[in-house]
């Protein structure tokens, strides 16, 4: 079963979810904006996407522009920043047993089915 970190208010997240539905219905939706994220969940996303923490960040968010842009943070600091400000996480994030993708563009989802 897949896990989908989804923000229903985000058009990109909705598009990614709709694309996923063309591939499978075996997934659990997690509204991480409402329910929040744990450090362990962020670490799982990092491990399974093989991305650096800064690559998970939505740089167009006002919070990023005002407080984070141009600054350097450790992995642990980025994890804390994402947990405290879940809107910064790119979305949707789709996680399988061994891999995860940011489904923007939605076709990135195909990488989970290879």
PyMOL commands that set and color helices and strands:
alter all, ss='L'
color gray80, all
select helices_A, chain A and resi 11-21+32-35+39-49+53-56+62-68+75-84+86-88+106-113
alter helices_A, ss='H'
color red, helices_A
select strands_A, chain A and resi 2-6+27-31+93-95+100-102
alter strands_A, ss='S'
color yellow, strands_A
deselect
rebuild
show_as cartoon
